[in-house]
Amino acid sequence: MARINARLDDEYMAKLERLKSQMHTSTTEVLKLAIDDLYETQLNQKQAKLQALLNSDFVGCGEAEADLSSHYKSYLNSDLSKKHDNR
């Protein structure tokens, strides 16, 4: 088990004391609950962003060669040559 040493200004110290009083619990328990809440919030936000991207139909909407990511330069050069050779 680890120990935490934190510096809080008067405003945060008052908030912490009020939470401890209202919840009838220790500083450790308030911090654990706060960390759990923030952890869940951050995790849910990341999952929501991923789900929004997947629901947007943006992923998978394009069509290209299967090896485009590894051979994009040759495809680009070929297309540019075709475009500029026709002038």
C-alpha positions as CSV (number, residue, x, y, z in Angstrom):
1,M,0.0,0.0,0.0
2,A,1.3,3.5,-0.9
3,R,1.2,6.7,1.0
4,I,0.3,10.0,-0.6
5,N,1.4,13.4,0.5
6,A,-0.6,16.2,-1.1
7,R,-0.6,20.0,-0.9
8,L,-4.1,21.5,-1.0
9,D,-5.0,25.2,-0.8
10,D,-7.6,26.3,1.7
11,E,-10.5,26.0,-0.7
12,Y,-9.7,22.3,-1.5
13,M,-9.0,21.5,2.1
14,A,-12.4,22.9,3.0
15,K,-14.1,20.8,0.3
16,L,-12.3,17.7,1.5
17,E,-13.3,18.3,5.1
18,R,-16.9,18.9,4.1
19,L,-17.0,15.7,2.1
20,K,-15.5,13.7,5.0
21,S,-18.0,15.2,7.4
22,Q,-21.0,14.6,5.1
23,M,-20.0,11.1,4.2
24,H,-18.7,10.2,7.7
25,T,-15.5,8.7,6.2
26,S,-11.8,9.2,6.1
27,T,-9.6,11.2,3.7
28,T,-8.4,8.0,2.2
29,E,-12.0,6.9,1.4
30,V,-12.8,10.3,-0.2
31,L,-9.7,10.1,-2.3
32,K,-10.5,6.5,-3.4
33,L,-14.0,7.5,-4.4
34,A,-12.8,10.6,-6.3
35,I,-10.2,8.5,-8.2
36,D,-12.8,5.8,-9.0
37,D,-15.2,8.5,-10.3
38,L,-12.6,10.2,-12.4
39,Y,-11.3,6.9,-13.7
40,E,-14.8,5.8,-14.8
41,T,-15.5,9.2,-16.4
42,Q,-12.3,9.2,-18.4
43,L,-12.9,5.6,-19.5
44,N,-16.5,6.2,-20.5
45,Q,-15.5,9.4,-22.5
46,K,-12.9,7.4,-24.5
47,Q,-15.4,4.6,-25.2
48,A,-18.1,7.2,-26.2
49,K,-15.7,8.9,-28.6
50,L,-14.8,5.5,-30.2
51,Q,-18.4,4.5,-30.5
52,A,-19.4,7.9,-32.0
53,L,-16.7,7.4,-34.6
54,L,-17.8,3.9,-35.4
55,N,-21.4,5.0,-35.6
56,S,-20.6,7.8,-38.0
57,D,-20.1,5.5,-41.0
58,F,-16.7,7.3,-41.5
59,V,-14.7,4.2,-40.7
60,G,-14.8,1.9,-43.7
61,C,-16.4,4.4,-46.1
62,G,-13.5,4.7,-48.5
63,E,-12.4,2.3,-51.1
64,A,-8.8,1.7,-52.1
65,E,-6.2,-1.0,-52.8
66,A,-5.7,-3.4,-49.9
67,D,-2.0,-2.5,-49.7
68,L,-2.4,1.3,-49.9
69,S,-0.9,2.0,-46.5
70,S,2.4,0.4,-47.5
71,H,2.5,1.4,-51.2
72,Y,0.8,4.8,-51.2
73,K,3.8,6.5,-52.8
74,S,3.8,4.3,-55.9
75,Y,0.1,4.8,-56.3
76,L,0.4,8.5,-55.9
77,N,3.3,8.7,-58.4
78,S,1.3,6.6,-60.9
79,D,-1.8,8.8,-60.6
80,L,0.2,12.0,-60.8
81,S,2.0,10.7,-63.9
82,K,-1.3,9.9,-65.6
83,K,-2.7,13.3,-64.7
84,H,0.3,15.3,-66.0
85,D,1.1,13.1,-69.0
86,N,-2.3,14.0,-70.5
87,R,-1.4,17.7,-70.9
